[in-house]
Amino acid sequence: MMKTLAPLVVGVDGSDSGLTATDWAADEAVRLALPLRIVYASFWERYEGAVPAWSLDRPSGQILAENIVGVCAERVRRRTPGLQVTTDIAAEDAASALLREGRTADAVVVGSRGRGELADLLLGSVALVVAARSSGPVIVVRGDRHALEARHGRVLLGIGPYDVDSPAVRFAFREAAARDAELDVVCTWRRSPHEPVDHVVLPGEATRDHEERAKTLLDKAVETAAREHPQVRLCRTTLEGTARKVLTERSAAADLLIVGARRPGSLIGMELGRVAHRALHHALCPVAVVPQHHGAPAQAAPWPKG
């Protein structure tokens, strides 16, 4: 019996950002050989009232929803002929619908803006809530048209203390393999305010120690996935600075930035972390937030002694 593939889900709302996310998701579904599911959600039933079953009239909200998903589905079929596409219209708020869809999806894709009065904010509220609460990967399609059309051949992955063989690491290797792209793995470090500043030419013992610790963490984090994906070209980078700043700057030369997010043990609350939060607001390319739930197997890498 053939196994049913989990779909890639894209949330749409009729905005330009939603159309951009739809295009990106269609290309991603083709790369991963996954079906695509287009989801539109709104409260239109609550505001327009029930329509008798015998009535030929349909609420204007329903007509709008059908038009939006219809246009998106036709757009996908023209862009990626042969891709399996399904659609769904949910009479609920968008964040709740996408969080529900995310429980059975390979990943959820959303645009970085909405079509409401607050569309010009740094990040749409739906994208932020879904990225912060989803049980599975969420990809927020960021970047201007030039950035999205560019093909850098590079996937960027930020590594932290809890990323030893984490879901984010495995997701990054899969993406790099599917794109035949280089995987740029970055681990940053920072010196204590009380540490002396190194000579301008010769690095001191403290700097060498920080570099060695970061390199050890990075190597440990990707060890298993690198062995499982020998075809993926790896670039291992350790840099002094904050991960938030370094990853945002390097995103200008990447096709996708991937960061992990540790989730609380319950469904209450939101947890992104400062790195993911900064990336979602300021990265220059699409950002994938991959959750790791507290208690998952991945552990913090041990620092070397000395």
DOTORBA-236207 format. One record per residue (C-alpha): x, y, z. Coordinates in steps of 0.2 Angstrom, whole numbers, plus 5000, padded with zeros to 4 digits. Layout:
XYZ...
END
This chain:
500050005000500750174995501150295009500250455008501350605008501150745020500750905010501651065010500251195016500251375010499151505018498351635006497351795009497251874992498751994996500252014985501251934999500151784999500351764980502251774982502151634996501051534984502351544970503751494982502751354990502451284972504251274968504651204985503351064983504051014966505851014973505250894987504050794977502650844989500750884986500251064989498751124999498151294998497151365013496151515015495351555032494151695038492751735049491551775035490151655041490151735058489851905051488651875036487451755045486851585040486151555022484651435020485151275011483851314998484551484994485451514978486351664986488051644994488851765006490051884998491351825010491251645003491251704985492851804990493651654997493251544983493951674971495551684980495951504982495351474963496551604957497951534968497651354962497651414943499251514946500051354953499451244939500151364926501851384935502051204940501051084928500850914935500950964953499550894964498551034971497151034984496251184992495251225008494251365014494051375033492751485043493951525057495451645060496951615049498151575063497051445070496751365053498651355049499151295066497851155064498451115046500251115052499950965063499850855048500850955035502650935030502851125033501751275032502251425021501551605024501951775017502751905027501352035025499452035026498152135016497452225031497752405037499352345046500052265031501552385031502152325048503852225049502952055050501152005049500251945064499751785057501551745051502151785068500851685078501051525067502951535067502951545086501651415090501751285076502151105080503051085063504151195052503551365046504251455032503951645031504351705013505351865015506451965003506052084988505752014971507552024966508151924981506751794978507251774960509051764963509851584964511351594976511451404978511651424997510651375012511051455028510851375045511151455062511851335076511551355094511951255110510351145108510551105089511550935091510650835077509150945080507550955068508251115062509951035056509050885048507851005039509351105033510250955026508650905017508351075009510151085003510050914996508450954987509151114980510951044976511551194986512951224998512451225016513251365025513251315044513651465056514051465074514351625083515251665099515451815110516851865123516451915140516452105144517852075156518951985144520452085137520352135119521552045107523052125098522452185081523552055072523851915084522351825092522451795110522151635120520351685124519951705106520651545101519751455115518051535110518451485092518851305097517251295107516151355093516951235081516751095092514851135094514651155075515550995071514450895084512850975078513050925060513950755062512550635060511650735046513250755037513550575037511850535031511950665017513750645010513250734994512850905003514351025002514651105019515351275023515751275042515951455049516251515066516151705069516251825083514651925086512851895089511951765080510551885076511652005067512751885058511351775051510351935046511851995036512351825028510451805023510851925009511751785000510651645004509051564996508451505013508851545031508451405044508451435063507851325077506551365090506351275107504551255111503751245129503051085134501251145134500251225120500151385131501251525126502351575112504251545110505351595096506951655104507851815099508751735084507151675076506251835080507551945072507651835057505851845054505852035055507452075046508151935035508351965017507751795011506451665016506551605034506151425040505851415059505951235064505351195082506151075094505051035109505751025126506250855131506650805113508250695110509350835104510550895118511651035121513450995115514750985129516051125129517851055128518751055145520051185149
END
